[in-house]
Amino acid sequence: MDEKFIISLSDNIRKVILPYFGGKKSKKISGKSIGGDSTFLIDDISENYLKSYLEKTLKNIAYYSEDRGLVKFGNPKDLLIIDPVDGTRAAACGFESSCISIALSEYNKQPKMKDIKMACIQEIKSGKIFFANKNQGTKIIKDKKIIKSSINDNEEINSLFWSIGLRGRPIVPLVKVLEELIDVSNFNGTLFYLGSASYSITRIVTGQLDCYIDIGHRLVTDFPNIEKNYIKVGQGSIINNYPYDIAAGYLILKESGGIITDAYGKALDEKPLMGIGKKYQLSTIASSNPNLHRILVMMVDKGFNKLEDKNIS
């Protein structure tokens, strides 16, 4: 499988989505994904097309998606980790912060993040593409022209432009951990919730943002007593990011010179690409440069230490 096929796959998924992009019917909820998130009409349309397209086009392929889990055709050698609509709610509203996310690794029983060898993220509204080959860098394609990435070297948290993962997480403990970082950056910089990990991570590549932070999985890991709050907010499920949310962004950011770890500052390389349940979820700190990343990990640790002194339930 090559770059041309992956970009073509993304383009074709986008063509199917666009007629429903921002449409009222797209907000209709049809069920739940295997990860527990709500499934919208626009998710169903993209997932149905994806299965049909791959089944007709390739005889031997496996893919893993948010709504279908693992699907295999023939005797697969390659595995695609796909989120056909990352930022479903944004897509349903016609907002820019929604993407198609595709990562490629060799197929085996326990593929890991470090096995990703190609990645593609395409903005649904604009069509802009971010593509990375392992050890070959990242390129941005807009209107068939190659654009250079412009990742920032900002290390000052008081002028930080950043986004967070928020959907399905109880807001009070999350804000308590990030309180100091929010306050210090909220005047000369700012905080966004964009609803898509792929979009947030690629904003670091473009230089629009300095970092993306999602502490959700660390919160429920360090403080198991708040699981009931997660289940309440997630309407029966613990909602955090899975590898399919960040797999493509992981390679694209690394190949752009950025840094991406979990919320403890530990590498994501050994995280499995497939699996459902709390142990397969992950937290994320994605940053534009190593010095900023060290500061962010330190401040997140500081926020968790403060949380330990309080009665969180």
Secondary structure, 3 states (H helix, E strand, C coil): CCHHHHHHHHHHHHHHHHHHCCCHHHHCEEEECCCCCEEEHHHHHHHHHHHHHHHHHCCCEEEEECCCEEEEECCCCEEEEEEEEECHHHHHHCCCCCEEEEEEEECCCCCEHHHCCEEEEEECCCCCEEEEECCCEEEEEECCEEECCCCCCCCCHHHCEEEECCCCCCHHHHHHHHHHHHHHHCCCCEEECCCCHHHHHHHHHHCCCCEEEECHHHHHHHCHHHHHHHHHHCCCCCCCCCHHHHHHHHHHHHHCCCEEECCCCCECCCCECCCCCHHHCCCEEEECCHHHHHHHHHHHHHHHHHHHCCCCC
